[in-house]
Each structure stands twice: as structure tokens, then as C-alpha cells.
Amino acid sequence: MPVPPAAPAADPLAWLASAEGVPSAFASARDGIDVMLRDRGLRRTSPETTAESLLRGAHASAVLAGSGSTLAEVRDGEGDAAAGDAVRVATELLGLAPTLRTAPLQALARLHTLAATASQPADRRGRPRDGDGARRLRGVADLLTTPTSAPALLVAAVVHAELATAACFGSHDGLVARAVERLVAVARGVDEKSLVVPEAGHLALRAEYESNLRGYAEGGRAGVHAWALYAAEAWVAGAEASPLRREAL
């Protein structure tokens, strides 16, 4: 007797993707990114432009993690410990896009290992803090592998918030969360050359970023909805921070 096919997994983001204001906010953010990439000469961009975007993102993420280093100091290799952690992540980030698509837990572990190299013992790098952390990481992996109607930028935003608020690793969770948000946009074809700087978008909106993360963690569906609307705005700010945009000014 043939074995019936397994029922398809439910779309965990279907409700959010259709929540009030979310479809239009993310359609507008995606349109703005597409226009920026096209109008600023995507085909002419160089690896140096991508490297500059990653550097700006590392600096912004480090500041959000408590770094006091300036962008110039980070560029010169003179940043503080938090900046060094963020730069290590940025250096290998794009090479993890294929792994994120096929083995997301492996990609997440590698990002934490990179971030924590200078401050955590080897047996803690890339490992969840406890059983609950492991469970939450599996939930993130499910979000990244389950088919969804949600746009890629929304998936990236939700994964970011899950990692940042669950503190799955117990250290460097914010750095990992912001790196994964950028990486989802790369892996899902929104910004394959990684020219948008979402980390800088969050830094430009720091008060809203931090308050909406708290709302995501504590506010139930309303808090998740508010985070999604905020995240669309942050993606727009991240596009404004692209080196493509700045080169054209």
C-alpha cells in the first residue's frame, strides 16, 4: 500500500505577511531597494563596494553591541573588541549563503563561532546556551526552511528578532542576529552582492530598534506586528546607507 505524502508544513508567517500594513510596507521597501540597486549601477559594482558595505555593517552592528569605535578606526583595523568580533563575522558572511539555504543550523553555529572567537572558550563557540537555546535555534532553522508566503525581507526581520530576543547562544546574539538578517537577503536573491546595509538602518533608528525588539519579546502578536512594520522602515534606512547611494551623492 503506498505511503501517503506527508502533509505540507503550515506557513508560520502567513498571518504576519497579511497583517495590516505589512504587505504594503515590505513591497515599498523591496521596490526601493530594487530601484536603488538598478539606478546606482548594480552591474558595475566591484568587490570593493561589497566590502565597504560589509565594513559599514560591521561597524554599525558593533556599535549596537556596545562598541565605541568609529568607522575610521574599524576601517584601519584599530577598533575595540566588539568591533573585532563584528569584522570577523563580516569577513566570512557571504560565503555562508549556500549553507544558510541548506543547513541553517550549521550557518548559525559558524557565525557565533566567528563572533565569539576572542572571548569564549572553544567548547562554547557555536553551541546553544542550554536546552531551551537549542530549541529556539531549531525554531529559527524551521523558519528558514519552511515554505512561506512572506517576502524575504520579512523572513529576515523575523529571524533577526528571534535570534536577538531568544539569546540562543548566550553571548554575541545581537551580532549573529544582525548578520543573519543581511545573509537572508543575500541567500534569497534580494541583494545578492550585499550592498544594502541593514545594520546601519537599525543604528540610524536605534531607539525604535531597541524598543521594538522588546515589544517583539514581550508584546505577543501585537509586538511581532509592530516589529515587522518597524523592520520595513529599517530596510529603507539600510538602503539609504549603501555605499552605492553615498557614491552617487
CORJORA-V456200 format. One record per residue. RES is the residue in one small letter. SS is DSSP state (2 for helix, 1 for strand, 0 for the rest). OMEGA is omega in whole degrees, -180 to 180 (* if undefined). Layout:
BEGIN
res:RES ss:SS omega:OMEGA
res:RES ss:SS omega:OMEGA
END
This chain:
BEGIN
res:m ss:0 omega:-179
res:p ss:0 omega:177
res:v ss:0 omega:-180
res:p ss:0 omega:179
res:p ss:0 omega:178
res:a ss:0 omega:177
res:a ss:0 omega:179
res:p ss:0 omega:179
res:a ss:0 omega:178
res:a ss:0 omega:179
res:d ss:0 omega:-175
res:p ss:0 omega:-177
res:l ss:0 omega:-176
res:a ss:2 omega:-178
res:w ss:2 omega:-178
res:l ss:2 omega:-179
res:a ss:2 omega:-180
res:s ss:0 omega:-179
res:a ss:0 omega:-174
res:e ss:0 omega:176
res:g ss:0 omega:-174
res:v ss:2 omega:-179
res:p ss:2 omega:-178
res:s ss:2 omega:-179
res:a ss:2 omega:-178
res:f ss:2 omega:174
res:a ss:2 omega:179
res:s ss:2 omega:179
res:a ss:2 omega:180
res:r ss:2 omega:179
res:d ss:2 omega:179
res:g ss:2 omega:177
res:i ss:2 omega:-179
res:d ss:2 omega:180
res:v ss:2 omega:179
res:m ss:2 omega:-179
res:l ss:2 omega:-179
res:r ss:2 omega:-173
res:d ss:2 omega:-179
res:r ss:0 omega:171
res:g ss:0 omega:-178
res:l ss:2 omega:-176
res:r ss:2 omega:-178
res:r ss:2 omega:-176
res:t ss:0 omega:-176
res:s ss:0 omega:174
res:p ss:2 omega:179
res:e ss:2 omega:178
res:t ss:2 omega:175
res:t ss:2 omega:180
res:a ss:2 omega:179
res:e ss:2 omega:177
res:s ss:2 omega:179
res:l ss:2 omega:179
res:l ss:2 omega:178
res:r ss:2 omega:178
res:g ss:2 omega:178
res:a ss:2 omega:179
res:h ss:2 omega:-178
res:a ss:2 omega:-180
res:s ss:2 omega:178
res:a ss:2 omega:178
res:v ss:2 omega:178
res:l ss:2 omega:178
res:a ss:0 omega:176
res:g ss:0 omega:180
res:s ss:0 omega:173
res:g ss:0 omega:-176
res:s ss:0 omega:174
res:t ss:0 omega:177
res:l ss:2 omega:180
res:a ss:2 omega:178
res:e ss:2 omega:178
res:v ss:2 omega:180
res:r ss:2 omega:-179
res:d ss:0 omega:-180
res:g ss:0 omega:-176
res:e ss:0 omega:-179
res:g ss:0 omega:180
res:d ss:0 omega:-173
res:a ss:2 omega:-180
res:a ss:2 omega:177
res:a ss:2 omega:178
res:g ss:2 omega:177
res:d ss:2 omega:-177
res:a ss:2 omega:180
res:v ss:2 omega:177
res:r ss:2 omega:178
res:v ss:2 omega:-177
res:a ss:2 omega:-176
res:t ss:2 omega:-178
res:e ss:2 omega:-168
res:l ss:2 omega:-172
res:l ss:2 omega:178
res:g ss:2 omega:-180
res:l ss:2 omega:-179
res:a ss:2 omega:178
res:p ss:2 omega:180
res:t ss:2 omega:179
res:l ss:2 omega:-179
res:r ss:2 omega:-171
res:t ss:2 omega:-177
res:a ss:0 omega:-172
res:p ss:2 omega:179
res:l ss:2 omega:178
res:q ss:2 omega:179
res:a ss:2 omega:179
res:l ss:2 omega:179
res:a ss:2 omega:180
res:r ss:2 omega:179
res:l ss:2 omega:179
res:h ss:2 omega:178
res:t ss:2 omega:179
res:l ss:2 omega:-177
res:a ss:2 omega:-171
res:a ss:2 omega:-174
res:t ss:0 omega:-173
res:a ss:0 omega:-171
res:s ss:0 omega:-177
res:q ss:0 omega:176
res:p ss:0 omega:-174
res:a ss:0 omega:-177
res:d ss:0 omega:176
res:r ss:0 omega:-178
res:r ss:0 omega:177
res:g ss:0 omega:-177
res:r ss:0 omega:176
res:p ss:0 omega:-176
res:r ss:0 omega:-179
res:d ss:0 omega:-178
res:g ss:2 omega:178
res:d ss:2 omega:177
res:g ss:2 omega:178
res:a ss:2 omega:179
res:r ss:2 omega:-180
res:r ss:2 omega:176
res:l ss:2 omega:177
res:r ss:2 omega:177
res:g ss:2 omega:177
res:v ss:2 omega:178
res:a ss:2 omega:178
res:d ss:2 omega:177
res:l ss:2 omega:-177
res:l ss:2 omega:-176
res:t ss:2 omega:180
res:t ss:0 omega:177
res:p ss:0 omega:-176
res:t ss:0 omega:174
res:s ss:0 omega:-177
res:a ss:0 omega:176
res:p ss:0 omega:-176
res:a ss:2 omega:-179
res:l ss:2 omega:177
res:l ss:2 omega:175
res:v ss:2 omega:180
res:a ss:2 omega:-178
res:a ss:2 omega:-179
res:v ss:2 omega:178
res:v ss:2 omega:177
res:h ss:2 omega:-177
res:a ss:2 omega:178
res:e ss:2 omega:-178
res:l ss:2 omega:-177
res:a ss:2 omega:-175
res:t ss:2 omega:-180
res:a ss:2 omega:-179
res:a ss:0 omega:-173
res:c ss:0 omega:-177
res:f ss:0 omega:-179
res:g ss:0 omega:172
res:s ss:0 omega:174
res:h ss:0 omega:-176
res:d ss:2 omega:178
res:g ss:2 omega:178
res:l ss:2 omega:180
res:v ss:2 omega:-178
res:a ss:2 omega:-178
res:r ss:2 omega:177
res:a ss:2 omega:-180
res:v ss:2 omega:178
res:e ss:2 omega:178
res:r ss:2 omega:-175
res:l ss:2 omega:177
res:v ss:2 omega:179
res:a ss:2 omega:177
res:v ss:2 omega:-173
res:a ss:2 omega:-177
res:r ss:0 omega:170
res:g ss:0 omega:178
res:v ss:0 omega:-174
res:d ss:0 omega:-170
res:e ss:0 omega:179
res:k ss:0 omega:174
res:s ss:0 omega:-178
res:l ss:0 omega:172
res:v ss:0 omega:-177
res:v ss:0 omega:-176
res:p ss:2 omega:179
res:e ss:2 omega:178
res:a ss:2 omega:174
res:g ss:2 omega:179
res:h ss:2 omega:179
res:l ss:2 omega:179
res:a ss:2 omega:-179
res:l ss:0 omega:-167
res:r ss:2 omega:-179
res:a ss:2 omega:179
res:e ss:2 omega:178
res:y ss:2 omega:-176
res:e ss:2 omega:-180
res:s ss:2 omega:180
res:n ss:2 omega:172
res:l ss:2 omega:176
res:r ss:2 omega:178
res:g ss:2 omega:178
res:y ss:2 omega:-176
res:a ss:2 omega:-168
res:e ss:2 omega:-168
res:g ss:0 omega:179
res:g ss:2 omega:-178
res:r ss:2 omega:178
res:a ss:2 omega:178
res:g ss:2 omega:177
res:v ss:2 omega:178
res:h ss:2 omega:180
res:a ss:2 omega:177
res:w ss:2 omega:-179
res:a ss:2 omega:180
res:l ss:2 omega:175
res:y ss:2 omega:-175
res:a ss:2 omega:177
res:a ss:2 omega:177
res:e ss:2 omega:-180
res:a ss:2 omega:176
res:w ss:2 omega:177
res:v ss:2 omega:178
res:a ss:2 omega:177
res:g ss:2 omega:176
res:a ss:2 omega:178
res:e ss:2 omega:-179
res:a ss:0 omega:-179
res:s ss:0 omega:174
res:p ss:2 omega:175
res:l ss:2 omega:-180
res:r ss:2 omega:-177
res:r ss:2 omega:180
res:e ss:2 omega:-176
res:a ss:2 omega:-178
res:l ss:0 omega:*
END
